Amino acid sequence: MIRCTRLVTRGSSLVVLGTCLFAVALAPAAESAPPAATVLPTAVAPRMGTAPQIDGKIGPGEWETLHVAGLVARGEKADRDLLQPRLGEFWVGWDEQNLYLAMRSAVHPARGPKAVQGPPEGIKDSRNLVTEDSIEIWFDMHAGDRDAHMYQFFLNPLGALSDTWMRLKYNAVRTTWRAEGLRQAHSVQDGIWTAEIAIPLASLQVEDRSLPMALRMCRNYQDPHNQSRWAPGVTAYDDRATMPRIRLDPNAPVIQELSFQDAQGVHVALRVANTTAAAIPVKVRIGGTVEGAAREDKDWTAELAPGAEQAFAWKAAFPPSEDGAVHAEIRVTGAGDEVLYHRDIKWRPAEKPQWDPAETNE
């Protein structure tokens, strides 16, 4: 069994969305902690009209596709499944040939990324990348199908790669397998590691794109080490039951979560855009619980015309207690109440240092 990562995000676009946040008054209630995050994340990824350049740079508008803001920490006891205070975000997109993934995450501001292994030779995998700053990805291409193939990938900022093929029905594992045609590119600048990845759908044996796949995106942080991921309640990373579900749908809207926290509290922000040729109805609910207060939700109903987009937001201040937490939930549904995006997050003020302050690599 292998365990995995956690992280948090913030981008320049958040500053713009921050101007349209709606404050939600939270009614007082009996003292109680917000509930734990328990939702198995679900999302839909639209087909990308233009394939992104795999060059380690995320240009404006280049990743007009599903965006997730922040992973949750593996943590210990009370810290488990809290939002990772270190920067991080990821994108998922696709076209007829490839599945596209991108991630931006923080590395040590003084030492940079902890990474020593470079690109592998032939089918020989890089080894033990969990001990380096790395991205860990798990795919179950037809979630719930016992005969499905499952895949695991590790990548680091120097282009190291480890990929493994598994056939669950026969307990078969091939570490010498290589995803034919995989491309990756990385850059590290100003304490931020940007990774872009393209994986041919054929190499993942995807024949029916309408079937949901399970996708676990993880970040192995170093200095200090912590594993962060998208779903709460994870122990083993190869546990299919806790892997978030994603559908690839050419008629889906672009859903981009842009949540962040600052000294004022939690800002849960969402952008939904219609890049298709037909109108898309959506219902959005954002809300949650502040410690010591009753749950409050804000609901919207919108009909997005082709080319239209709309921002949705919910804001809550942290309670006075240093350990006070905010539990936030996002749910977007489409026609027939099909779930387009659903996750919950538990936030707490980041009072602890995010990094080991040492200035030199060990």
C-alpha positions as MATLAB code, in Angstrom:
seq = 'MIRCTRLVTRGSSLVVLGTCLFAVALAPAAESAPPAATVLPTAVAPRMGTAPQIDGKIGPGEWETLHVAGLVARGEKADRDLLQPRLGEFWVGWDEQNLYLAMRSAVHPARGPKAVQGPPEGIKDSRNLVTEDSIEIWFDMHAGDRDAHMYQFFLNPLGALSDTWMRLKYNAVRTTWRAEGLRQAHSVQDGIWTAEIAIPLASLQVEDRSLPMALRMCRNYQDPHNQSRWAPGVTAYDDRATMPRIRLDPNAPVIQELSFQDAQGVHVALRVANTTAAAIPVKVRIGGTVEGAAREDKDWTAELAPGAEQAFAWKAAFPPSEDGAVHAEIRVTGAGDEVLYHRDIKWRPAEKPQWDPAETNE';
ca = [
       0.000    0.000    0.000;
       1.282    3.490   -0.849;
       0.182    6.735    0.718;
       0.172   10.225   -0.835;
       0.104   14.098   -0.749;
      -1.563   17.402    0.253;
      -1.367   21.081   -0.727;
      -2.987   24.543   -1.190;
      -3.251   27.156   -3.978;
      -3.576   30.781   -4.921;
      -3.223   32.540   -8.246;
      -3.315   36.078   -9.617;
      -6.888   35.546  -10.839;
      -8.025   35.195   -7.265;
      -7.377   38.862   -6.674;
      -9.897   39.688   -9.371;
     -12.515   37.277   -8.099;
     -11.959   38.531   -4.573;
     -13.744   41.726   -5.499;
     -17.010   39.872   -6.141;
     -17.144   37.729   -3.013;
     -20.435   37.589   -1.161;
     -20.254   37.623    2.628;
     -22.561   35.143    4.320;
     -23.712   35.969    7.820;
     -23.369   32.945   10.020;
     -25.922   32.650   12.792;
     -24.599   31.889   16.273;
     -25.094   28.383   17.553;
     -23.927   26.111   20.309;
     -20.145   25.674   20.539;
     -19.139   22.801   18.281;
     -16.347   22.010   15.865;
     -17.103   21.982   12.140;
     -17.607   18.493   10.749;
     -14.716   16.658    9.171;
     -14.322   16.718    5.400;
     -15.875   13.496    4.103;
     -17.037   14.090    0.510;
     -15.470   11.894   -2.156;
     -14.577   14.564   -4.746;
     -16.398   14.376   -8.063;
     -15.776   16.497  -11.151;
     -16.281   16.717  -14.883;
     -13.512   17.728  -17.310;
     -14.452   19.364  -20.652;
     -12.708   18.704  -23.941;
     -10.061   21.360  -24.557;
     -10.481   23.328  -27.763;
      -6.744   23.975  -28.009;
      -4.158   21.609  -26.596;
      -1.816   23.201  -24.040;
       1.868   23.494  -24.839;
       3.807   21.079  -22.658;
       6.631   23.486  -21.829;
       6.443   23.933  -18.062;
       4.712   27.299  -18.385;
       1.024   27.991  -17.779;
       0.058   30.881  -20.017;
      -3.089   33.037  -19.641;
      -6.113   31.065  -20.832;
      -3.979   28.088  -21.819;
      -5.585   25.712  -19.295;
      -9.256   26.565  -19.858;
     -10.446   23.386  -18.195;
     -11.165   21.814  -14.810;
      -9.152   23.465  -12.023;
      -8.908   22.324   -8.392;
      -7.598   24.665   -5.705;
      -5.815   22.967   -2.865;
      -5.191   19.472   -1.538;
      -5.550   18.203    2.010;
      -2.712   17.055    4.212;
      -2.112   13.531    5.330;
      -1.278   15.002    8.729;
      -1.497   13.343   12.112;
      -4.544   13.129   14.365;
      -6.065   16.634   14.663;
      -4.181   17.859   11.568;
      -5.414   15.059    9.310;
      -7.397   16.174    6.258;
      -6.908   19.885    6.928;
      -6.084   22.020    3.915;
      -2.356   22.000    3.167;
      -1.013   25.497    3.908;
       1.634   25.282    1.173;
       0.697   26.549   -2.276;
      -0.719   24.076   -4.796;
      -3.336   23.636   -7.523;
      -3.958   21.366  -10.489;
      -5.765   21.196  -13.831;
      -7.269   18.280  -15.773;
      -8.163   18.428  -19.476;
      -8.304   16.237  -22.554;
      -8.765   16.045  -26.300;
      -9.135   13.142  -28.708;
      -5.506   12.100  -28.286;
      -4.328   12.962  -24.774;
      -5.169   13.449  -21.142;
      -3.562   16.698  -19.948;
      -2.531   17.390  -16.355;
      -0.821   20.394  -14.820;
       0.157   21.261  -11.270;
       1.604   24.335   -9.605;
       2.994   23.880   -6.119;
       5.378   25.509   -3.699;
       8.923   24.350   -3.042;
      11.233   25.461   -0.243;
      11.687   29.234   -0.711;
      15.432   29.147    0.134;
      16.581   25.668   -0.877;
      14.325   25.075   -3.839;
      13.006   21.588   -4.660;
      14.496   18.492   -3.084;
      15.181   16.479   -6.244;
      18.265   14.610   -7.435;
      17.043   12.091  -10.019;
      16.779   13.037  -13.667;
      14.954   11.409  -16.608;
      15.112    7.602  -16.603;
      16.877    5.546  -19.244;
      14.527    3.424  -21.362;
      12.004    1.490  -19.282;
      14.053    1.658  -16.099;
      12.058    3.632  -13.525;
      13.392    6.329  -11.234;
      13.336    4.964   -7.685;
      11.842    6.086   -4.384;
      10.577    9.432   -5.679;
       8.280    9.751   -2.657;
      11.364   11.011   -0.765;
      11.841   13.867   -3.269;
       9.559   16.761   -4.156;
       7.282   14.851   -6.494;
       3.832   14.524   -8.004;
       2.079   11.188   -7.553;
      -0.834   10.237   -9.796;
      -3.121    7.212   -9.636;
      -5.569    6.268  -12.401;
      -8.319    3.666  -12.313;
      -9.527    4.147  -15.851;
     -12.944    2.496  -15.478;
     -13.783    3.028  -11.833;
     -15.539    0.064  -10.279;
     -14.717   -2.385  -13.079;
     -12.855   -5.317  -11.552;
     -11.163   -6.054  -14.874;
      -9.927   -2.480  -15.262;
      -6.298   -1.427  -15.509;
      -4.851    0.884  -12.864;
      -1.765    3.055  -13.250;
       0.599    4.896  -10.918;
       2.976    7.713  -11.922;
       5.683    9.620  -10.048;
       7.393   12.694  -11.531;
       9.847   15.212  -10.082;
      11.003   18.707  -11.228;
      14.057   17.234  -13.017;
      11.976   14.975  -15.265;
      12.372   11.765  -13.270;
       9.627    9.249  -13.985;
       8.288    6.072  -12.450;
       5.188    4.486  -14.007;
       3.510    1.232  -13.086;
       0.743   -0.796  -14.764;
      -1.625   -2.959  -12.707;
      -4.379   -5.381  -13.697;
      -6.539   -5.816  -10.642;
      -8.407   -8.952  -11.690;
      -5.201  -10.974  -11.811;
      -3.193   -9.021   -9.200;
      -0.703   -8.339  -11.988;
       1.895   -5.546  -11.590;
       4.388   -4.433  -14.249;
       7.007   -1.925  -13.131;
       8.816   -2.194  -16.497;
       5.770   -0.780  -18.313;
       6.184    2.647  -19.906;
       3.358    4.982  -20.965;
       4.104    5.269  -24.671;
       4.231    8.893  -25.798;
       4.088   10.525  -22.342;
       5.445   14.073  -22.372;
       6.384   16.206  -19.367;
       7.923   19.632  -18.816;
       8.838   21.486  -15.631;
      10.023   24.874  -14.444;
      10.872   26.239  -11.002;
      10.731   29.981  -10.479;
      10.236   32.179   -7.407;
       9.545   29.200   -5.155;
       6.890   27.689   -7.461;
       7.233   24.423   -9.354;
       5.097   24.229  -12.509;
       4.590   20.805  -14.083;
       2.747   19.976  -17.317;
       2.033   16.432  -18.458;
       0.409   14.879  -21.537;
      -0.476   11.174  -21.467;
      -1.883    9.543  -24.639;
      -5.309    8.049  -23.944;
      -4.290    5.008  -25.979;
      -1.473    4.240  -23.532;
      -4.046    4.199  -20.716;
      -6.300    1.884  -22.770;
      -9.216    4.316  -22.659;
     -11.766    3.071  -25.165;
     -14.980    4.581  -23.786;
     -14.419    8.131  -22.546;
     -17.989    8.384  -21.245;
     -17.176    6.048  -18.346;
     -15.981    7.715  -15.126;
     -12.372    7.292  -14.136;
     -10.822    7.492  -10.702;
      -8.001   10.030  -10.422;
      -5.891   10.656   -7.353;
      -3.646   13.722   -7.699;
      -1.037   13.925   -4.940;
       1.921   16.077   -3.994;
       4.816   14.755   -1.930;
       6.181   17.795   -0.088;
       9.610   17.900    1.536;
      11.234   20.173    4.148;
       9.243   18.976    6.049;
       7.788   15.872    4.407;
       4.030   15.608    4.033;
       1.785   13.881    1.539;
      -1.231   15.761    0.242;
      -4.088   14.687   -1.951;
      -7.490   15.747   -3.211;
      -9.734   13.361   -1.235;
     -10.149   13.237    2.559;
     -10.220   10.010    4.554;
      -7.389    8.314    2.654;
      -5.057    5.755    4.175;
      -3.850    3.600    1.279;
      -3.354    5.405   -2.000;
      -4.266    2.352   -4.049;
      -7.657    2.168   -2.320;
     -10.069    2.607   -5.222;
     -12.967    3.462   -2.914;
     -11.329    6.746   -1.857;
     -10.182    7.847   -5.330;
     -12.002   10.955   -6.635;
     -14.148   10.430   -9.734;
     -13.828   12.404  -12.973;
     -15.854   12.187  -16.177;
     -14.538   13.352  -19.554;
     -17.455   15.128  -21.234;
     -17.272   17.258  -24.418;
     -20.512   19.022  -23.424;
     -19.404   19.950  -19.896;
     -18.791   23.500  -18.662;
     -15.374   24.668  -17.494;
     -15.400   24.601  -13.682;
     -12.526   26.297  -11.929;
     -12.292   26.401   -8.156;
     -10.302   29.452   -7.041;
     -10.602   29.263   -3.271;
      -8.026   30.756   -0.910;
      -7.580   31.962    2.641;
      -6.079   35.157    3.993;
      -5.981   37.044    7.299;
      -9.711   37.750    6.998;
     -10.717   34.106    6.662;
     -11.829   31.715    3.931;
     -12.850   32.784    0.424;
     -14.468   29.933   -1.497;
     -14.630   31.071   -5.105;
     -15.816   29.292   -8.233;
     -15.812   30.210  -11.917;
     -18.090   28.367  -14.335;
     -17.792   28.996  -18.094;
     -19.606   27.606  -21.112;
     -17.266   26.933  -24.043;
     -19.774   24.755  -25.907;
     -22.288   25.686  -28.621;
     -25.391   25.057  -26.457;
     -26.752   26.654  -23.285;
     -25.826   24.879  -20.036;
     -28.040   25.056  -16.916;
     -26.193   24.906  -13.588;
     -27.105   24.983   -9.926;
     -24.406   26.024   -7.461;
     -24.367   25.632   -3.692;
     -21.468   26.920   -1.588;
     -21.556   27.010    2.168;
     -20.477   25.353    5.335;
     -19.844   25.778    9.017;
     -17.667   28.027   11.146;
     -16.722   26.649   14.538;
     -19.372   27.722   17.022;
     -21.931   28.646   14.340;
     -24.762   26.981   12.434;
     -24.300   25.828    8.853;
     -25.216   28.359    6.183;
     -25.525   27.788    2.422;
     -25.822   30.116   -0.529;
     -27.567   28.872   -3.686;
     -27.572   30.079   -7.268;
     -29.335   28.926  -10.433;
     -27.952   30.031  -13.797;
     -28.427   29.344  -17.487;
     -25.074   29.898  -19.165;
     -25.335   30.852  -22.809;
     -22.540   29.779  -25.190;
     -19.461   31.841  -24.354;
     -20.869   33.036  -21.025;
     -19.293   32.627  -17.600;
     -20.257   33.437  -14.018;
     -18.441   33.714  -10.686;
     -19.827   32.355   -7.415;
     -18.356   32.911   -3.962;
     -18.834   32.416   -0.228;
     -16.860   34.082    2.540;
     -16.433   33.250    6.219;
     -14.199   34.708    8.921;
     -12.197   32.390   11.153;
     -13.437   32.174   14.762;
     -11.295   33.848   17.472;
      -9.757   30.553   18.656;
      -6.312   29.776   17.204;
      -7.552   26.260   16.498;
     -10.872   27.453   15.101;
     -11.799   25.851   11.796;
     -14.078   26.489    8.819;
     -15.703   23.634    6.924;
     -16.685   24.608    3.371;
     -18.558   22.598    0.746;
     -18.959   23.202   -3.005;
     -21.549   21.462   -5.150;
     -22.344   22.170   -8.812;
     -25.027   20.228  -10.671;
     -26.285   20.353  -14.239;
     -29.339   19.199  -16.141;
     -31.104   16.380  -14.346;
     -29.092   17.187  -11.197;
     -26.021   15.341  -12.512;
     -23.042   16.239  -10.343;
     -20.495   18.385  -12.159;
     -18.287   19.281   -9.171;
     -18.470   18.343   -5.504;
     -15.914   18.555   -2.710;
     -15.576   19.758    0.860;
     -12.581   21.224    2.666;
     -11.702   21.934    6.279;
      -9.638   25.091    6.745;
      -7.705   26.358    9.751;
      -5.520   29.453   10.192;
      -1.942   28.539    9.255;
      -0.247   29.434   12.521;
       2.604   26.926   12.143;
       5.739   27.533   10.007;
       5.234   26.064    6.550;
       8.890   25.216    5.975;
      11.996   24.086    7.807;
      13.938   27.390    8.046;
      17.346   25.799    7.344;
      19.081   27.443    4.401;
      21.095   24.514    3.029;
      20.235   21.116    1.671;
      21.221   18.160    3.810;
];
